[in-house]
Amino acid sequence: QVQLVESGGGLVQPGGSLRLSCAASRSISFYHMGWYRQAPGTPGKQRELVARMTRGGSTNYADSVKGRFTISRDNTKNTVYLQMNSLKPEDTAVYYCNAMLTSSNYWGQGTQVTVSS
């Protein structure tokens, strides 16, 4: 079992930056880690993949965030980060951290990001 706790969300103006953190309760070295988001007013919609990093360090991003967001991980701190730059109103969502390994799939409780002037 892995508990994940996100932090770093908040209100930011368009063009601003935020860094999200996801602290895990145990080692994440063997897990593929990802950030997903769910926009407001879309409770029935599947969470959208934002960025993912495999345990080997390979990354992939949603087309909508490429060049603006960067995922990173510090296995010594059991923490994953999402650096978000040039934020847009359409980035407004609840952001969730995910840890996945074969049949194990864990989620955090989410952190709200609101981009508005």
N, C-alpha and C positions, 0 to 999 in steps of 0.2 A: 504494500500500500504506500502511495506517495501523496502527501498533502502539498498543495500548491497555493501560494498566497501572492496575489498580484498587488502592486502598488505603483504610484506615480501618475495616476490619471488626474484629470482636472479640467478646468476651463482655460482655453487658450484662444488667442485671436488668430484669424487666418494668416498664414505665413509663419506662425510661431513653431516652437519645438517642444516636445515632451520626451522623456525617457521612462518607459515602463520597465518595471522589474518583476520577476517571478521567482520567489524563493521557495525551494523545495525542502521537504522535511528529511530527505535522505539523498544519497548520491544519485545524480542524474547522468553519470558518465555513460551508461549503457542505453540511455533513452534518446529517442528522436524527440526534439522539442519544437513546439510551434506556438504561434499566436494566431488566434481567430477573433473575429468580431461579429457582432450582431447589431444592426442598425435599429434605431427606435421605430416602433410601429410595425415591426416584422416578427412577431412572436412565433408565427408558424413557419418562418423561413429558416432554412439550414444556416448554421453559422458559416461565415465566409473565411476561408483560409487567407491570412494576411502574409505570413512568413513562416518558414520552417527551416530548421537546421537538423541534419541527421547527426547521429553520434560520431560520424566520421568528419563532420564539419562542412558537408555540402549544404548549400542553401538554395531555396527557391522562394519567389515572391509572387504575389498577385500582381497582374499587370498594372493595376491602378496605383500601386505604391512603389513600383520599381524606380530606383533613383532617388527616392525620398526617405524610405524606411530601411533600417539595417538591424538585422537580428544578430545577436552574439550570445556567447555563453561562457561562464566561468565555472568550470567543474569543481574547482577547489572551494568555491563558495556555494555550490549547488544552486546557482542562480542563472537565469536567462534574462536577457534584456531586449528591448525593442526601442531603438532610437528612431524617433519620428520627427522629420524636418519638413518644412514647407507645408504645414498642415492646411487642409481644406475643409470647408463645412461638411462635405460629404464623407469625411473621415470620422464624423461623430458616430459613436457606437459604444457599446460595452465590449471591452477587449478581454479575451479569455486566454489563459495559458494552458497548454496541453502537453502532456508527457505520454509518449506511446512506445510500447515495446511488444512486439508480436501480439498476444491476446490481451495485454494490459493497456488500459487507456484511462488517463486521469485528467481531471479538469479543475481549475481554480474557480473561485466564486465570481471573478470578473471585476474589472475596474472601469469606471465611466470616463470616457474622453468626449469632451464637448468643444467643438471648434466654432466659435461665434464671435462676432464683433459687438 
